[in-house]
Amino acid sequence: EAGVAQSPRYKIIEKRQSVAFWCNPISGHATLYWYQQILGQGPKLLIQFQNNGVVDDSQLPKDRFSAERLKGVDSTLKIQPAKLEDSAVYLCASSLERGSIGTFGSGTRLTVV
Amino acid sequence: AQSVSQHNHHVILSEAASLELGCNYSYGGTVNLFWYVQYPGQHLQLLLKYFSGDPLVKGIKGFEAEFIKSKFSFNLRKPSVQWSDTAEYFCAVNEVTSGTYKYIFGTGTRLKVLA
């Protein structure tokens, strides 16, 4: 089966600019996750969707981060405005079953300068 | 706050040596447990997972892990490592509370296997 697709692979922006990441999960996977992985740390869950509804966004910095999954399939994560500390790899994952962390995409490496 | 601890940040082994990577978590309720591996230049891949049942879990590539509830641990083991096991290993815990799930990853252990 096709994996989790993410784009772009790399992005460099200046602080205070905006950026968006896209994720297409594995077909049929109802649950979709966005994670942030800062260098030297483990992934941190930002937001979890079940179909097009948000299940958990408790760790999403809502003053600058937003995410949507309008049709219950692909999803976008946006940062506006970006800060230097947002430099990280943004990982998308999807799963069939709730309670499972999921299958990961290759991630988008964001550098904020 | 709940946490996941991976005590070994860097491990260097020779081929054929045995491996044990520690993972401890702090949540006292129901948990699902996972080990993920990230090979150089690749994305995170699931090695094994524990939801319930036999606390000794077999995964891919000869890895296994044992859930010891009394010790809040889920250590990863492999009896004989290979050069191709060089990677970063992440322990993750899914804390289940009233049907909701909270996911926490450890900081990872970088394993280098010398040929």
Boltz contact constraints between the chains, C-beta under 6 A:
constraints:
  - contact:
      token1: [A, 41]
      token2: [B, 107]
      max_distance: 6.0
  - contact:
      token1: [A, 42]
      token2: [B, 90]
      max_distance: 6.0
  - contact:
      token1: [A, 42]
      token2: [B, 105]
      max_distance: 6.0
  - contact:
      token1: [A, 42]
      token2: [B, 106]
      max_distance: 6.0
  - contact:
      token1: [A, 42]
      token2: [B, 107]
      max_distance: 6.0
  - contact:
      token1: [A, 42]
      token2: [B, 108]
      max_distance: 6.0
  - contact:
      token1: [A, 43]
      token2: [B, 105]
      max_distance: 6.0
  - contact:
      token1: [A, 45]
      token2: [B, 103]
      max_distance: 6.0
  - contact:
      token1: [A, 99]
      token2: [B, 32]
      max_distance: 6.0
  - contact:
      token1: [A, 99]
      token2: [B, 94]
      max_distance: 6.0
  - contact:
      token1: [A, 99]
      token2: [B, 101]
      max_distance: 6.0
  - contact:
      token1: [A, 101]
      token2: [B, 34]
      max_distance: 6.0
  - contact:
      token1: [A, 101]
      token2: [B, 92]
      max_distance: 6.0
  - contact:
      token1: [A, 101]
      token2: [B, 103]
      max_distance: 6.0
  - contact:
      token1: [A, 104]
      token2: [B, 43]
      max_distance: 6.0
  - contact:
      token1: [A, 104]
      token2: [B, 44]
      max_distance: 6.0
  - contact:
      token1: [A, 106]
      token2: [B, 43]
      max_distance: 6.0
